[in-house]
Amino acid sequence: MAEAVADACQEFDFPEKESIGIGRSRDNEVVSTDTSVSRHHCLIVKNGGGYFIRDRESKNGFRLNKIPYVKRAVDLTDGDTLDIGECTRFRVEIY
């Protein structure tokens, strides 16, 4: 199970699914109101006992621990900081 905790203290418990969509569109599991976030911005995917994040052809990609990634997939680890858009930040907790 992974949990993403937004800076504004809003918590998202990810459902037990193989993938979790993040974006502005309401068909994502995590919906952002940040207008700089793409409708289908990124996808967190379960990979065995871990997770990775994959850009979904977003305009700006994402930043993981302040490192920018565009059109790539990167493994997530406990304590990572994920930034998408201009003002959406998550802290990843894997348990």
Backbone as XML, in Angstrom:
<?xml version="1.0"?>
<chain id="A" units="angstrom">
  <residue number="1" name="MET">
    <atom name="N" x="0.856" y="-1.176" z="0.000"/>
    <atom name="CA" x="0.000" y="0.000" z="0.000"/>
    <atom name="C" x="0.894" y="1.228" z="0.000"/>
  </residue>
  <residue number="2" name="ALA">
    <atom name="N" x="0.538" y="2.220" z="-0.755"/>
    <atom name="CA" x="1.271" y="3.489" z="-0.768"/>
    <atom name="C" x="0.306" y="4.587" z="-0.381"/>
  </residue>
  <residue number="3" name="GLU">
    <atom name="N" x="0.832" y="5.600" z="0.223"/>
    <atom name="CA" x="0.011" y="6.742" z="0.604"/>
    <atom name="C" x="0.749" y="7.996" z="0.163"/>
  </residue>
  <residue number="4" name="ALA">
    <atom name="N" x="0.043" y="8.923" z="-0.446"/>
    <atom name="CA" x="0.648" y="10.198" z="-0.821"/>
    <atom name="C" x="0.022" y="11.266" z="0.049"/>
  </residue>
  <residue number="5" name="VAL">
    <atom name="N" x="0.861" y="12.054" z="0.688"/>
    <atom name="CA" x="0.383" y="13.076" z="1.600"/>
    <atom name="C" x="0.691" y="14.440" z="0.998"/>
  </residue>
  <residue number="6" name="ALA">
    <atom name="N" x="-0.337" y="15.209" z="0.698"/>
    <atom name="CA" x="-0.145" y="16.528" z="0.092"/>
    <atom name="C" x="0.334" y="17.510" z="1.139"/>
  </residue>
  <residue number="7" name="ASP">
    <atom name="N" x="1.044" y="18.562" z="0.692"/>
    <atom name="CA" x="1.558" y="19.581" z="1.608"/>
    <atom name="C" x="0.468" y="20.204" z="2.463"/>
  </residue>
  <residue number="8" name="ALA">
    <atom name="N" x="-0.728" y="20.331" z="1.944"/>
    <atom name="CA" x="-1.823" y="20.952" z="2.680"/>
    <atom name="C" x="-2.453" y="19.966" z="3.663"/>
  </residue>
  <residue number="9" name="CYS">
    <atom name="N" x="-1.741" y="18.916" z="3.997"/>
    <atom name="CA" x="-2.175" y="17.900" z="4.961"/>
    <atom name="C" x="-3.385" y="17.109" z="4.489"/>
  </residue>
  <residue number="10" name="GLN">
    <atom name="N" x="-3.588" y="17.054" z="3.217"/>
    <atom name="CA" x="-4.653" y="16.215" z="2.673"/>
    <atom name="C" x="-4.034" y="14.864" z="2.349"/>
  </residue>
  <residue number="11" name="GLU">
    <atom name="N" x="-4.602" y="13.796" z="2.871"/>
    <atom name="CA" x="-4.046" y="12.470" z="2.663"/>
    <atom name="C" x="-4.851" y="11.708" z="1.628"/>
  </residue>
  <residue number="12" name="PHE">
    <atom name="N" x="-4.134" y="10.922" z="0.835"/>
    <atom name="CA" x="-4.752" y="10.048" z="-0.152"/>
    <atom name="C" x="-4.274" y="8.640" z="0.133"/>
  </residue>
  <residue number="13" name="ASP">
    <atom name="N" x="-5.173" y="7.758" z="0.532"/>
    <atom name="CA" x="-4.832" y="6.346" z="0.627"/>
    <atom name="C" x="-5.115" y="5.748" z="-0.737"/>
  </residue>
  <residue number="14" name="PHE">
    <atom name="N" x="-4.081" y="5.221" z="-1.341"/>
    <atom name="CA" x="-4.267" y="4.632" z="-2.663"/>
    <atom name="C" x="-4.988" y="3.305" z="-2.526"/>
  </residue>
  <residue number="15" name="PRO">
    <atom name="N" x="-5.990" y="3.090" z="-3.354"/>
    <atom name="CA" x="-6.688" y="1.808" z="-3.308"/>
    <atom name="C" x="-5.767" y="0.675" z="-3.759"/>
  </residue>
  <residue number="16" name="GLU">
    <atom name="N" x="-6.108" y="-0.519" z="-3.365"/>
    <atom name="CA" x="-5.318" y="-1.685" z="-3.775"/>
    <atom name="C" x="-5.570" y="-1.966" z="-5.252"/>
  </residue>
  <residue number="17" name="LYS">
    <atom name="N" x="-4.902" y="-1.219" z="-6.090"/>
    <atom name="CA" x="-5.024" y="-1.374" z="-7.534"/>
    <atom name="C" x="-3.636" y="-1.510" z="-8.122"/>
  </residue>
  <residue number="18" name="GLU">
    <atom name="N" x="-3.571" y="-1.952" z="-9.336"/>
    <atom name="CA" x="-2.274" y="-2.089" z="-10.013"/>
    <atom name="C" x="-1.709" y="-0.735" z="-10.440"/>
  </residue>
  <residue number="19" name="SER">
    <atom name="N" x="-2.592" y="0.257" z="-10.649"/>
    <atom name="CA" x="-2.110" y="1.584" z="-11.036"/>
    <atom name="C" x="-3.057" y="2.656" z="-10.507"/>
  </residue>
  <residue number="20" name="ILE">
    <atom name="N" x="-2.479" y="3.840" z="-10.256"/>
    <atom name="CA" x="-3.212" y="4.974" z="-9.706"/>
    <atom name="C" x="-2.943" y="6.180" z="-10.598"/>
  </residue>
  <residue number="21" name="GLY">
    <atom name="N" x="-3.995" y="6.739" z="-11.189"/>
    <atom name="CA" x="-3.844" y="7.913" z="-12.037"/>
    <atom name="C" x="-3.904" y="9.200" z="-11.235"/>
  </residue>
  <residue number="22" name="ILE">
    <atom name="N" x="-3.042" y="10.163" z="-11.590"/>
    <atom name="CA" x="-3.047" y="11.487" z="-10.974"/>
    <atom name="C" x="-3.204" y="12.511" z="-12.091"/>
  </residue>
  <residue number="23" name="GLY">
    <atom name="N" x="-4.140" y="13.434" z="-11.929"/>
    <atom name="CA" x="-4.353" y="14.477" z="-12.933"/>
    <atom name="C" x="-5.589" y="15.295" z="-12.613"/>
  </residue>
  <residue number="24" name="ARG">
    <atom name="N" x="-5.946" y="16.220" z="-13.517"/>
    <atom name="CA" x="-7.112" y="17.075" z="-13.299"/>
    <atom name="C" x="-8.431" y="16.402" z="-13.649"/>
  </residue>
  <residue number="25" name="SER">
    <atom name="N" x="-8.401" y="15.424" z="-14.529"/>
    <atom name="CA" x="-9.630" y="14.763" z="-14.952"/>
    <atom name="C" x="-10.219" y="13.935" z="-13.812"/>
  </residue>
  <residue number="26" name="ARG">
    <atom name="N" x="-11.547" y="13.947" z="-13.699"/>
    <atom name="CA" x="-12.233" y="13.239" z="-12.617"/>
    <atom name="C" x="-12.127" y="11.719" z="-12.707"/>
  </residue>
  <residue number="27" name="ASP">
    <atom name="N" x="-11.638" y="11.186" z="-13.833"/>
    <atom name="CA" x="-11.498" y="9.738" z="-13.916"/>
    <atom name="C" x="-10.171" y="9.238" z="-13.328"/>
  </residue>
  <residue number="28" name="ASN">
    <atom name="N" x="-9.367" y="10.136" z="-12.727"/>
    <atom name="CA" x="-8.164" y="9.748" z="-12.003"/>
    <atom name="C" x="-8.523" y="9.366" z="-10.570"/>
  </residue>
  <residue number="29" name="GLU">
    <atom name="N" x="-7.693" y="8.544" z="-9.953"/>
    <atom name="CA" x="-7.907" y="8.194" z="-8.539"/>
    <atom name="C" x="-7.559" y="9.387" z="-7.637"/>
  </residue>
  <residue number="30" name="VAL">
    <atom name="N" x="-6.558" y="10.177" z="-8.026"/>
    <atom name="CA" x="-6.187" y="11.394" z="-7.306"/>
    <atom name="C" x="-6.404" y="12.558" z="-8.256"/>
  </residue>
  <residue number="31" name="VAL">
    <atom name="N" x="-7.363" y="13.427" z="-7.922"/>
    <atom name="CA" x="-7.730" y="14.548" z="-8.797"/>
    <atom name="C" x="-7.146" y="15.834" z="-8.216"/>
  </residue>
  <residue number="32" name="SER">
    <atom name="N" x="-6.416" y="16.565" z="-9.061"/>
    <atom name="CA" x="-5.811" y="17.832" z="-8.667"/>
    <atom name="C" x="-6.601" y="18.986" z="-9.276"/>
  </residue>
  <residue number="33" name="THR">
    <atom name="N" x="-6.712" y="20.075" z="-8.536"/>
    <atom name="CA" x="-7.354" y="21.275" z="-9.067"/>
    <atom name="C" x="-6.319" y="22.269" z="-9.597"/>
  </residue>
  <residue number="34" name="ASP">
    <atom name="N" x="-5.041" y="21.916" z="-9.525"/>
    <atom name="CA" x="-3.940" y="22.752" z="-10.008"/>
    <atom name="C" x="-4.023" y="22.817" z="-11.539"/>
  </residue>
  <residue number="35" name="THR">
    <atom name="N" x="-4.241" y="24.011" z="-12.089"/>
    <atom name="CA" x="-4.422" y="24.155" z="-13.541"/>
    <atom name="C" x="-3.155" y="23.858" z="-14.337"/>
  </residue>
  <residue number="36" name="SER">
    <atom name="N" x="-1.995" y="23.780" z="-13.677"/>
    <atom name="CA" x="-0.760" y="23.439" z="-14.382"/>
    <atom name="C" x="-0.551" y="21.918" z="-14.454"/>
  </residue>
  <residue number="37" name="VAL">
    <atom name="N" x="-1.461" y="21.159" z="-13.878"/>
    <atom name="CA" x="-1.422" y="19.700" z="-13.941"/>
    <atom name="C" x="-2.240" y="19.261" z="-15.151"/>
  </residue>
  <residue number="38" name="SER">
    <atom name="N" x="-1.704" y="18.322" z="-15.917"/>
    <atom name="CA" x="-2.413" y="17.813" z="-17.091"/>
    <atom name="C" x="-3.626" y="16.988" z="-16.664"/>
  </residue>
  <residue number="39" name="ARG">
    <atom name="N" x="-4.572" y="16.812" z="-17.591"/>
    <atom name="CA" x="-5.763" y="16.023" z="-17.277"/>
    <atom name="C" x="-5.391" y="14.614" z="-16.827"/>
  </residue>
  <residue number="40" name="HIS">
    <atom name="N" x="-4.441" y="13.994" z="-17.483"/>
    <atom name="CA" x="-3.913" y="12.677" z="-17.108"/>
    <atom name="C" x="-2.404" y="12.840" z="-16.998"/>
  </residue>
  <residue number="41" name="HIS">
    <atom name="N" x="-1.942" y="13.318" z="-15.857"/>
    <atom name="CA" x="-0.557" y="13.762" z="-15.709"/>
    <atom name="C" x="0.436" y="12.611" z="-15.526"/>
  </residue>
  <residue number="42" name="CYS">
    <atom name="N" x="0.182" y="11.762" z="-14.542"/>
    <atom name="CA" x="1.112" y="10.669" z="-14.288"/>
    <atom name="C" x="0.367" y="9.475" z="-13.708"/>
  </residue>
  <residue number="43" name="LEU">
    <atom name="N" x="1.083" y="8.367" z="-13.645"/>
    <atom name="CA" x="0.501" y="7.109" z="-13.208"/>
    <atom name="C" x="1.471" y="6.456" z="-12.230"/>
  </residue>
  <residue number="44" name="ILE">
    <atom name="N" x="0.972" y="6.057" z="-11.062"/>
    <atom name="CA" x="1.782" y="5.285" z="-10.128"/>
    <atom name="C" x="1.391" y="3.827" z="-10.311"/>
  </residue>
  <residue number="45" name="VAL">
    <atom name="N" x="2.394" y="2.994" z="-10.552"/>
    <atom name="CA" x="2.149" y="1.598" z="-10.906"/>
    <atom name="C" x="2.799" y="0.677" z="-9.880"/>
  </residue>
  <residue number="46" name="LYS">
    <atom name="N" x="2.037" y="-0.319" z="-9.441"/>
    <atom name="CA" x="2.554" y="-1.331" z="-8.527"/>
    <atom name="C" x="3.485" y="-2.246" z="-9.301"/>
  </residue>
  <residue number="47" name="ASN">
    <atom name="N" x="4.649" y="-2.516" z="-8.726"/>
    <atom name="CA" x="5.660" y="-3.319" z="-9.407"/>
    <atom name="C" x="6.222" y="-4.319" z="-8.402"/>
  </residue>
  <residue number="48" name="GLY">
    <atom name="N" x="5.592" y="-5.489" z="-8.305"/>
    <atom name="CA" x="6.002" y="-6.451" z="-7.288"/>
    <atom name="C" x="5.710" y="-5.887" z="-5.912"/>
  </residue>
  <residue number="49" name="GLY">
    <atom name="N" x="6.741" y="-5.748" z="-5.078"/>
    <atom name="CA" x="6.572" y="-5.188" z="-3.750"/>
    <atom name="C" x="6.774" y="-3.687" z="-3.696"/>
  </residue>
  <residue number="50" name="GLY">
    <atom name="N" x="7.058" y="-3.056" z="-4.839"/>
    <atom name="CA" x="7.315" y="-1.624" z="-4.869"/>
    <atom name="C" x="6.408" y="-0.899" z="-5.840"/>
  </residue>
  <residue number="51" name="TYR">
    <atom name="N" x="6.772" y="0.334" z="-6.129"/>
    <atom name="CA" x="5.991" y="1.183" z="-7.025"/>
    <atom name="C" x="6.921" y="1.998" z="-7.908"/>
  </residue>
  <residue number="52" name="PHE">
    <atom name="N" x="6.419" y="2.385" z="-9.070"/>
    <atom name="CA" x="7.129" y="3.369" z="-9.881"/>
    <atom name="C" x="6.125" y="4.378" z="-10.402"/>
  </residue>
  <residue number="53" name="ILE">
    <atom name="N" x="6.629" y="5.532" z="-10.800"/>
    <atom name="CA" x="5.778" y="6.575" z="-11.366"/>
    <atom name="C" x="6.156" y="6.746" z="-12.831"/>
  </residue>
  <residue number="54" name="ARG">
    <atom name="N" x="5.137" y="6.920" z="-13.660"/>
    <atom name="CA" x="5.340" y="7.084" z="-15.102"/>
    <atom name="C" x="4.603" y="8.325" z="-15.573"/>
  </residue>
  <residue number="55" name="ASP">
    <atom name="N" x="5.309" y="9.179" z="-16.295"/>
    <atom name="CA" x="4.686" y="10.348" z="-16.913"/>
    <atom name="C" x="3.715" y="9.871" z="-17.986"/>
  </residue>
  <residue number="56" name="ARG">
    <atom name="N" x="2.573" y="10.518" z="-18.097"/>
    <atom name="CA" x="1.554" y="10.133" z="-19.080"/>
    <atom name="C" x="1.480" y="11.154" z="-20.205"/>
  </residue>
  <residue number="57" name="GLU">
    <atom name="N" x="2.665" y="11.470" z="-20.751"/>
    <atom name="CA" x="2.746" y="12.442" z="-21.849"/>
    <atom name="C" x="2.237" y="13.807" z="-21.400"/>
  </residue>
  <residue number="58" name="SER">
    <atom name="N" x="2.497" y="14.153" z="-20.145"/>
    <atom name="CA" x="2.093" y="15.461" z="-19.641"/>
    <atom name="C" x="2.946" y="16.545" z="-20.285"/>
  </residue>
  <residue number="59" name="LYS">
    <atom name="N" x="2.492" y="17.770" z="-20.165"/>
    <atom name="CA" x="3.213" y="18.894" z="-20.761"/>
    <atom name="C" x="4.537" y="19.166" z="-20.048"/>
  </residue>
  <residue number="60" name="ASN">
    <atom name="N" x="4.537" y="19.031" z="-18.703"/>
    <atom name="CA" x="5.705" y="19.427" z="-17.915"/>
    <atom name="C" x="6.399" y="18.300" z="-17.167"/>
  </residue>
  <residue number="61" name="GLY">
    <atom name="N" x="5.908" y="17.079" z="-17.258"/>
    <atom name="CA" x="6.516" y="15.984" z="-16.522"/>
    <atom name="C" x="6.300" y="16.136" z="-15.028"/>
  </residue>
  <residue number="62" name="PHE">
    <atom name="N" x="7.210" y="15.617" z="-14.245"/>
    <atom name="CA" x="7.120" y="15.692" z="-12.791"/>
    <atom name="C" x="8.536" y="15.835" z="-12.226"/>
  </residue>
  <residue number="63" name="ARG">
    <atom name="N" x="8.605" y="16.188" z="-10.945"/>
    <atom name="CA" x="9.882" y="16.272" z="-10.250"/>
    <atom name="C" x="9.836" y="15.299" z="-9.083"/>
  </residue>
  <residue number="64" name="LEU">
    <atom name="N" x="10.822" y="14.436" z="-9.028"/>
    <atom name="CA" x="10.936" y="13.487" z="-7.935"/>
    <atom name="C" x="12.185" y="13.851" z="-7.153"/>
  </residue>
  <residue number="65" name="ASN">
    <atom name="N" x="12.000" y="14.243" z="-5.893"/>
    <atom name="CA" x="13.107" y="14.717" z="-5.059"/>
    <atom name="C" x="13.858" y="15.855" z="-5.755"/>
  </residue>
  <residue number="66" name="LYS">
    <atom name="N" x="13.088" y="16.757" z="-6.368"/>
    <atom name="CA" x="13.556" y="17.972" z="-7.047"/>
    <atom name="C" x="14.247" y="17.727" z="-8.387"/>
  </residue>
  <residue number="67" name="ILE">
    <atom name="N" x="14.311" y="16.476" z="-8.838"/>
    <atom name="CA" x="14.918" y="16.151" z="-10.136"/>
    <atom name="C" x="13.798" y="16.043" z="-11.166"/>
  </residue>
  <residue number="68" name="PRO">
    <atom name="N" x="13.869" y="16.828" z="-12.267"/>
    <atom name="CA" x="12.794" y="16.785" z="-13.266"/>
    <atom name="C" x="12.882" y="15.540" z="-14.159"/>
  </residue>
  <residue number="69" name="TYR">
    <atom name="N" x="11.708" y="14.981" z="-14.454"/>
    <atom name="CA" x="11.583" y="13.847" z="-15.366"/>
    <atom name="C" x="10.454" y="14.147" z="-16.332"/>
  </residue>
  <residue number="70" name="VAL">
    <atom name="N" x="10.709" y="13.956" z="-17.611"/>
    <atom name="CA" x="9.695" y="14.150" z="-18.639"/>
    <atom name="C" x="9.653" y="12.880" z="-19.486"/>
  </residue>
  <residue number="71" name="LYS">
    <atom name="N" x="8.434" y="12.351" z="-19.664"/>
    <atom name="CA" x="8.216" y="11.156" z="-20.490"/>
    <atom name="C" x="9.103" y="9.988" z="-20.066"/>
  </residue>
  <residue number="72" name="ARG">
    <atom name="N" x="9.196" y="9.779" z="-18.731"/>
    <atom name="CA" x="9.999" y="8.692" z="-18.194"/>
    <atom name="C" x="9.271" y="8.013" z="-17.054"/>
  </residue>
  <residue number="73" name="ALA">
    <atom name="N" x="9.813" y="6.885" z="-16.646"/>
    <atom name="CA" x="9.317" y="6.166" z="-15.476"/>
    <atom name="C" x="10.460" y="6.053" z="-14.472"/>
  </residue>
  <residue number="74" name="VAL">
    <atom name="N" x="10.131" y="6.193" z="-13.180"/>
    <atom name="CA" x="11.140" y="6.189" z="-12.124"/>
    <atom name="C" x="10.584" y="5.419" z="-10.921"/>
  </residue>
  <residue number="75" name="ASP">
    <atom name="N" x="11.427" y="4.608" z="-10.279"/>
    <atom name="CA" x="11.024" y="3.889" z="-9.070"/>
    <atom name="C" x="10.762" y="4.866" z="-7.932"/>
  </residue>
  <residue number="76" name="LEU">
    <atom name="N" x="9.774" y="4.550" z="-7.115"/>
    <atom name="CA" x="9.461" y="5.335" z="-5.917"/>
    <atom name="C" x="9.993" y="4.620" z="-4.688"/>
  </residue>
  <residue number="77" name="THR">
    <atom name="N" x="10.490" y="5.403" z="-3.735"/>
    <atom name="CA" x="10.918" y="4.837" z="-2.465"/>
    <atom name="C" x="10.264" y="5.616" z="-1.335"/>
  </residue>
  <residue number="78" name="ASP">
    <atom name="N" x="10.217" y="5.004" z="-0.178"/>
    <atom name="CA" x="9.610" y="5.624" z="0.986"/>
    <atom name="C" x="10.285" y="6.961" z="1.285"/>
  </residue>
  <residue number="79" name="GLY">
    <atom name="N" x="9.475" y="8.000" z="1.481"/>
    <atom name="CA" x="9.994" y="9.319" z="1.803"/>
    <atom name="C" x="10.241" y="10.216" z="0.609"/>
  </residue>
  <residue number="80" name="ASP">
    <atom name="N" x="10.063" y="9.707" z="-0.600"/>
    <atom name="CA" x="10.242" y="10.545" z="-1.798"/>
    <atom name="C" x="9.286" y="11.722" z="-1.782"/>
  </residue>
  <residue number="81" name="THR">
    <atom name="N" x="9.710" y="12.822" z="-2.397"/>
    <atom name="CA" x="8.856" y="13.984" z="-2.604"/>
    <atom name="C" x="8.542" y="14.063" z="-4.088"/>
  </residue>
  <residue number="82" name="LEU">
    <atom name="N" x="7.265" y="14.125" z="-4.427"/>
    <atom name="CA" x="6.805" y="14.166" z="-5.806"/>
    <atom name="C" x="6.107" y="15.496" z="-6.044"/>
  </residue>
  <residue number="83" name="ASP">
    <atom name="N" x="6.595" y="16.261" z="-7.025"/>
    <atom name="CA" x="5.971" y="17.522" z="-7.416"/>
    <atom name="C" x="5.434" y="17.376" z="-8.831"/>
  </residue>
  <residue number="84" name="ILE">
    <atom name="N" x="4.154" y="17.745" z="-9.007"/>
    <atom name="CA" x="3.584" y="17.814" z="-10.348"/>
    <atom name="C" x="2.943" y="19.184" z="-10.493"/>
  </residue>
  <residue number="85" name="GLY">
    <atom name="N" x="2.977" y="19.712" z="-11.692"/>
    <atom name="CA" x="2.448" y="21.050" z="-11.906"/>
    <atom name="C" x="3.262" y="22.074" z="-11.132"/>
  </residue>
  <residue number="86" name="GLU">
    <atom name="N" x="2.659" y="23.221" z="-10.894"/>
    <atom name="CA" x="3.360" y="24.303" z="-10.208"/>
    <atom name="C" x="3.225" y="24.253" z="-8.691"/>
  </residue>
  <residue number="87" name="CYS">
    <atom name="N" x="2.133" y="23.672" z="-8.183"/>
    <atom name="CA" x="1.947" y="23.752" z="-6.727"/>
    <atom name="C" x="1.311" y="22.500" z="-6.129"/>
  </residue>
  <residue number="88" name="THR">
    <atom name="N" x="1.548" y="21.338" z="-6.720"/>
    <atom name="CA" x="1.022" y="20.097" z="-6.166"/>
    <atom name="C" x="2.200" y="19.240" z="-5.721"/>
  </residue>
  <residue number="89" name="ARG">
    <atom name="N" x="2.251" y="18.950" z="-4.433"/>
    <atom name="CA" x="3.370" y="18.183" z="-3.869"/>
    <atom name="C" x="2.832" y="17.034" z="-3.030"/>
  </residue>
  <residue number="90" name="PHE">
    <atom name="N" x="3.489" y="15.888" z="-3.164"/>
    <atom name="CA" x="3.167" y="14.704" z="-2.385"/>
    <atom name="C" x="4.426" y="14.184" z="-1.707"/>
  </residue>
  <residue number="91" name="ARG">
    <atom name="N" x="4.237" y="13.586" z="-0.548"/>
    <atom name="CA" x="5.295" y="12.817" z="0.095"/>
    <atom name="C" x="4.831" y="11.364" z="0.030"/>
  </residue>
  <residue number="92" name="VAL">
    <atom name="N" x="5.677" y="10.504" z="-0.464"/>
    <atom name="CA" x="5.314" y="9.100" z="-0.654"/>
    <atom name="C" x="5.693" y="8.315" z="0.595"/>
  </residue>
  <residue number="93" name="GLU">
    <atom name="N" x="4.729" y="7.560" z="1.109"/>
    <atom name="CA" x="4.972" y="6.657" z="2.226"/>
    <atom name="C" x="4.555" y="5.260" z="1.778"/>
  </residue>
  <residue number="94" name="ILE">
    <atom name="N" x="5.489" y="4.359" z="1.758"/>
    <atom name="CA" x="5.190" y="2.979" z="1.341"/>
    <atom name="C" x="5.258" y="2.106" z="2.583"/>
  </residue>
  <residue number="95" name="TYR">
    <atom name="N" x="4.169" y="1.375" z="2.810"/>
    <atom name="CA" x="4.113" y="0.508" z="3.988"/>
    <atom name="C" x="3.388" y="-0.765" z="3.674"/>
  </residue>
</chain>
